[in-house]
């Protein structure tokens, strides 16, 4: 049986006699009070960039403040419509200036849908499992349905029942029928304490030198297991790869002073300090940030101070921003006209929301490691035409989709957040056209 434990607190109110307010002289006195209000004054604004770099000047002109960045860039790409993307559907909600500010220092996203899509640095500290007098951090918990008798069959890591993988070992714990409890740490009065919030009682066995706990689940316990899972046990190894992210390199959504290690930037670039981040590049269905917009985001984050709430009305400091010296390094789409250096990024940015996952549209998964080979094969919508025909755009179905050729089947591509066709920017279309006409090379190597 699963148990959920709730602590109830009550406050005793001492009620005394009372008299009419009109007759009680003690209620008519003056209370000595002096308000502690901030002293108004001019804000110290950063110097204006006076260099000659056209990209920096364009960014400073259009994206002068943090509020400009949120309203003209973040809102456009990440949260333009209610119910989609990072508006009200996905964490973090970025569609208001206040929400954008709240992303600073916030934990990064683990709402991935699948364990494999979780980045190690986004994993939280796991709850504690208490069993046999020991407390061990939970790595992950999983339940596999089906009939299984561990008394007669060999237990494996996928046997029907309840599986709890742990950060440490339960030592020489022997098989027994007992209660396993789950505790969560929390801070109270300056001290770290822990509170039991759920438990499950059954027969337990250990695997993998005590680091894998198996619990037998009989038919009458199935509902109790589902209740246990619904409680929301925190997993320290959410992606199940043996790395506990909260212990190694916890990542924040926006790290003050460090765009290079900010998860928000990493999801746009696809990596953090050359460590690949799982999942499709962001934004999904909207136009990715251009160089001037990336510069604004980087310079905004560089100037943030730990523990200080950002003031979006303040000017972005382009003058002292280290990225103003060579903003082209921030180009999300790279340079050149090969698949590896540019075209792959263009397609992932603009088409990855539909062409990825378990059932990608048109059978084209842009997240597949062998997607380049797939491009040389026929389109599912028009089997007599390859997706890409090196050297000939008129026989490349993917190209015809992008330019809305009358001979295509279905909607032109890519689609915007509302599911309507949109056209790629001229520069990106020109690069894809050049790539195809010059042999659709995978790389220059």
SULBEL-V327663 format. One record per pair of residues at least 12 apart in sequence whose ideal C-beta (glycine too) atoms are under 8 Angstrom apart, sorted by the first residue. I is the first residue (numbers start at 1). J is the second residue. D is the distance in Angstrom with one decimal. If there is no record, write none. Layout:
I J D
I J D
This chain:
1 200 7.6
1 201 5.9
1 221 7.6
1 224 5.4
2 198 6.3
2 199 6.7
2 200 5.1
2 224 4.3
2 225 7.2
2 227 4.7
2 228 4.3
2 231 7.8
3 198 6.6
3 199 4.8
4 197 6.5
4 198 5.3
4 227 7.5
4 231 6.1
5 195 7.8
5 196 5.4
5 197 5.7
5 198 7.1
5 199 7.6
7 195 7.0
43 311 7.6
43 314 6.6
45 314 6.5
45 315 5.1
46 303 7.4
46 314 7.9
46 315 5.8
46 316 7.8
46 317 3.6
46 318 8.0
46 319 6.1
46 320 6.7
47 317 7.6
47 319 4.3
47 320 7.2
48 60 7.2
48 315 7.8
48 318 7.9
48 319 6.3
49 318 4.0
49 319 4.5
49 324 6.4
50 319 7.3
51 324 7.0
53 324 6.7
53 327 6.7
55 291 5.4
55 292 5.2
55 295 6.4
55 327 4.5
55 328 7.2
56 292 7.8
56 295 6.6
56 318 5.5
56 324 4.8
56 327 6.1
58 292 4.8
59 292 4.0
59 293 7.3
59 295 4.9
59 296 4.9
59 299 7.8
59 316 7.9
59 318 6.5
59 327 7.6
60 316 7.5
60 318 4.9
62 292 7.1
63 292 7.1
63 293 6.9
63 296 4.0
63 316 6.7
64 315 5.8
64 316 6.6
65 312 6.4
65 313 6.0
65 314 6.4
65 315 5.7
65 316 6.3
66 100 7.9
66 300 5.5
66 310 6.1
66 311 7.3
66 312 3.8
66 313 7.4
66 314 6.6
66 316 6.4
67 97 5.9
67 312 4.2
67 313 6.0
68 296 7.7
68 316 8.0
69 293 7.9
69 296 5.1
69 297 6.4
69 300 5.6
69 312 8.0
69 316 7.0
70 94 7.7
70 97 5.1
70 100 4.5
70 312 6.4
71 97 7.4
73 289 6.3
73 293 4.8
73 296 6.8
73 297 7.1
74 94 5.3
74 100 5.8
75 94 7.3
75 95 5.9
76 286 6.5
76 287 7.6
77 282 7.9
77 283 4.2
77 286 4.6
77 287 6.7
77 288 7.1
77 289 6.6
78 94 4.7
78 95 7.6
78 282 7.3
78 283 5.7
78 286 7.6
79 93 6.8
79 94 4.8
79 95 3.4
80 95 7.6
80 286 6.9
80 417 5.9
81 417 5.6
81 418 6.7
84 285 7.9
84 417 5.3
85 283 7.1
85 284 6.8
85 285 7.4
85 286 7.7
85 417 6.4
90 109 7.7
90 111 6.7
91 109 5.4
91 111 5.3
92 106 6.3
92 109 6.9
92 253 5.8
92 264 8.0
97 312 5.3
100 312 7.4
101 309 6.5
101 310 5.2
101 312 6.5
103 253 4.5
103 254 5.1
103 264 6.6
104 252 7.8
104 253 7.4
104 254 4.5
104 256 6.2
104 304 6.1
104 309 7.8
104 310 5.9
105 252 5.4
105 253 7.6
105 254 7.0
105 255 7.7
105 256 6.8
105 306 7.6
106 252 6.3
106 253 4.4
106 254 7.3
107 122 7.0
107 124 6.9
107 250 7.6
107 252 6.6
107 253 6.9
108 121 6.7
108 122 4.1
108 251 4.8
108 252 6.4
108 253 5.2
108 263 3.6
109 122 6.2
109 253 7.4
109 263 7.0
110 122 5.0
110 123 6.8
110 124 7.2
110 238 5.7
112 278 7.3
112 279 6.7
115 140 7.3
115 238 6.0
115 239 4.9
115 240 5.0
116 239 6.2
116 278 6.3
117 239 7.6
117 278 4.6
117 279 5.0
118 238 4.6
118 239 4.0
118 278 6.8
119 239 7.7
119 245 7.4
119 251 7.0
119 263 7.3
119 266 7.8
119 272 7.9
119 277 5.0
119 278 6.0
119 279 7.9
120 239 6.8
120 241 7.2
120 243 4.8
120 245 4.1
120 248 6.8
120 249 7.3
121 245 5.0
121 248 7.6
121 249 5.0
121 250 6.0
121 251 3.4
121 263 7.2
121 272 7.1
122 238 7.8
122 245 6.2
122 251 5.9
122 263 6.7
123 235 7.5
123 236 6.2
123 237 6.5
123 238 5.0
123 239 7.1
123 243 7.8
123 244 6.5
123 245 3.3
123 246 5.6
123 250 8.0
124 234 5.5
124 235 7.8
124 236 7.0
124 238 7.8
124 245 8.0
124 246 5.5
125 137 7.2
125 185 7.1
125 234 6.9
125 236 5.9
125 246 4.4
125 247 7.8
126 138 4.2
126 139 6.3
126 167 6.7
126 234 5.4
126 235 5.5
126 236 2.7
126 237 7.1
126 244 7.2
126 246 7.8
127 182 5.3
127 183 6.5
127 184 5.0
127 233 5.3
127 234 4.6
127 235 8.0
128 182 7.0
128 183 4.3
128 184 7.3
128 185 7.2
128 194 6.4
129 164 6.2
129 166 6.4
129 180 6.1
129 181 7.6
129 182 6.2
129 213 7.1
130 180 7.0
130 181 4.3
130 182 7.3
130 183 5.9
130 196 7.3
131 170 6.3
131 173 6.9
131 178 7.1
131 180 4.8
131 181 7.6
131 204 6.9
131 213 7.1
132 170 6.4
132 173 4.9
132 176 8.0
132 178 7.4
134 170 5.8
134 171 6.9
134 173 7.6
135 183 7.0
136 166 4.5
136 167 6.2
136 168 4.6
136 169 7.4
136 170 6.4
137 166 6.7
137 167 3.9
137 168 6.9
137 236 5.1
137 244 7.3
138 164 6.3
138 165 7.8
138 166 6.5
138 167 7.6
138 182 7.4
138 233 6.1
138 234 7.1
138 235 6.0
138 236 6.1
139 164 7.9
139 165 4.2
139 166 5.7
139 167 5.6
139 235 6.5
139 236 5.5
139 237 3.7
139 240 7.4
139 242 8.0
139 244 7.1
140 164 7.8
140 165 5.3
140 235 4.4
140 236 7.9
140 237 5.4
140 238 6.5
140 240 5.3
141 162 7.3
141 163 7.0
141 164 5.0
141 165 7.7
141 229 7.0
141 233 5.5
141 235 6.7
142 162 7.8
142 163 4.9
142 165 8.0
143 161 7.4
143 162 5.3
143 163 7.3
143 217 7.1
143 225 5.3
143 226 7.8
143 229 6.3
144 158 6.1
144 159 6.8
144 160 5.0
144 161 6.5
144 163 7.0
145 160 6.1
145 222 7.7
146 160 3.4
147 160 6.5
148 160 3.9
148 161 5.9
148 216 7.6
150 203 7.2
150 205 6.3
150 214 7.2
150 216 5.5
155 205 5.8
155 207 6.4
155 214 5.3
157 207 6.7
157 208 7.7
157 212 6.4
159 214 6.8
160 217 7.2
161 214 5.9
161 215 5.9
161 216 5.5
161 217 4.8
162 200 7.1
162 202 7.3
162 214 7.2
162 215 3.8
162 216 7.9
162 217 5.5
162 225 5.9
162 228 7.9
163 212 6.8
163 213 7.3
163 214 5.8
163 215 7.7
164 180 7.7
164 212 7.5
164 213 4.3
164 214 8.0
164 215 7.3
165 211 6.7
165 212 5.4
165 213 7.8
165 237 6.9
165 240 7.3
166 210 7.9
166 211 5.1
166 212 7.2
166 213 6.5
167 211 7.9
167 236 5.9
167 237 7.4
167 244 5.8
168 211 6.9
169 209 5.7
169 210 3.7
169 211 5.2
170 206 5.5
170 210 4.1
170 211 7.6
170 213 6.7
171 210 5.4
172 210 7.4
173 204 7.5
173 206 5.2
173 210 6.0
175 203 6.8
175 204 6.7
175 205 4.8
175 206 7.9
176 203 7.3
176 204 6.4
177 201 7.5
177 202 6.9
177 203 4.9
177 204 7.7
178 201 6.9
178 204 6.5
179 199 5.2
179 200 7.2
179 201 4.3
180 199 6.4
180 200 5.5
180 201 7.5
180 204 6.7
180 213 7.4
180 215 7.1
181 196 5.0
181 198 7.4
181 199 4.4
182 196 6.9
182 197 6.1
182 198 4.6
182 199 6.7
182 231 7.7
182 233 5.9
183 195 6.3
183 196 5.0
183 197 7.1
184 197 5.8
184 234 6.8
197 231 6.8
198 228 6.0
198 231 4.8
198 233 7.2
200 215 6.7
200 224 6.8
200 225 7.3
200 228 5.3
202 215 4.7
202 216 5.4
202 217 6.8
202 218 7.8
202 221 6.6
203 215 7.0
203 216 4.4
204 216 7.9
239 278 7.6
251 263 4.9
251 266 7.7
251 272 6.9
254 301 6.0
254 304 7.3
255 301 7.3
256 301 7.2
256 304 3.7
256 305 5.7
256 306 4.7
256 308 7.7
257 301 7.2
257 302 6.1
257 303 7.8
257 304 5.9
257 305 7.1
257 306 7.1
258 301 7.0
258 302 7.9
259 297 6.8
259 298 4.5
259 301 4.1
259 302 6.3
260 272 7.2
260 273 6.2
261 273 6.6
262 301 6.0
263 277 7.7
265 297 6.8
265 298 7.4
265 301 7.3
267 279 6.9
267 281 7.1
267 282 4.3
268 281 6.7
268 282 5.4
268 283 7.7
268 288 7.1
268 289 6.5
268 294 7.6
268 332 6.2
269 281 7.8
269 332 6.6
280 348 6.5
280 352 4.0
280 353 6.7
280 356 5.1
280 366 7.7
280 367 6.0
281 345 7.2
281 348 4.8
281 349 5.5
281 352 6.1
283 349 7.4
284 352 6.3
284 353 3.4
285 353 4.8
285 354 7.9
285 414 7.4
285 415 6.3
285 416 5.7
285 417 4.5
286 416 6.7
286 417 5.9
287 350 7.5
287 425 7.2
288 332 5.4
288 333 7.3
288 349 4.2
288 350 7.4
289 332 6.3
291 327 5.5
291 328 6.2
291 330 5.7
291 331 5.2
292 327 7.2
294 327 7.7
294 330 4.1
294 331 7.5
294 332 6.4
295 318 7.6
295 321 7.6
295 323 5.9
295 324 7.0
295 327 4.5
295 330 5.8
296 316 6.0
298 321 7.1
298 323 4.8
298 330 6.2
299 316 5.2
299 317 6.2
299 318 5.6
299 321 3.7
299 323 6.2
299 324 7.0
300 316 5.3
302 317 7.6
302 321 5.6
302 322 6.9
302 323 7.3
303 316 7.1
303 317 4.9
303 321 7.4
332 345 6.7
332 349 7.0
333 345 4.8
333 346 5.8
333 349 7.3
333 428 7.4
336 444 7.2
337 431 5.3
337 434 4.8
337 435 4.6
337 438 6.7
338 435 7.0
338 441 4.8
338 442 6.5
338 443 5.0
338 444 5.8
339 372 5.5
339 435 7.1
339 440 7.0
339 441 6.7
339 442 4.7
339 443 6.9
340 442 6.0
340 443 4.3
341 443 7.0
341 444 7.6
342 431 5.8
342 435 7.4
343 431 6.9
343 432 5.9
343 435 5.1
344 366 7.7
344 371 7.7
344 372 7.7
346 424 7.4
346 428 5.1
346 431 6.9
346 432 6.6
347 366 5.5
348 366 5.3
348 367 7.6
350 414 4.5
350 424 6.2
350 428 7.7
351 366 6.1
351 413 6.4
351 414 4.8
352 366 5.1
352 367 6.7
354 414 7.7
354 415 6.6
362 379 6.9
362 380 5.3
362 381 6.1
363 380 4.7
364 387 6.9
372 442 5.3
374 387 7.2
375 387 4.8
375 388 4.3
375 398 6.9
375 440 7.4
376 388 6.2
376 390 7.7
379 397 4.2
379 398 7.5
381 397 7.3
381 408 7.6
381 409 4.1
381 410 6.3
382 397 5.5
382 407 8.0
382 408 7.5
382 409 5.9
385 397 4.5
388 436 6.2
388 440 5.3
389 436 7.5
390 436 6.7
390 439 4.8
390 440 4.1
391 436 7.2
391 437 6.4
391 438 7.7
391 439 5.9
391 440 7.6
392 436 7.4
392 437 7.8
393 433 5.9
393 436 5.1
393 437 6.3
396 436 5.4
399 432 6.7
399 433 7.1
399 436 6.0
401 413 4.4
402 414 7.6
402 423 7.8
402 424 6.1
402 429 6.6
402 432 7.0
403 429 7.2
404 421 6.7
404 423 7.7
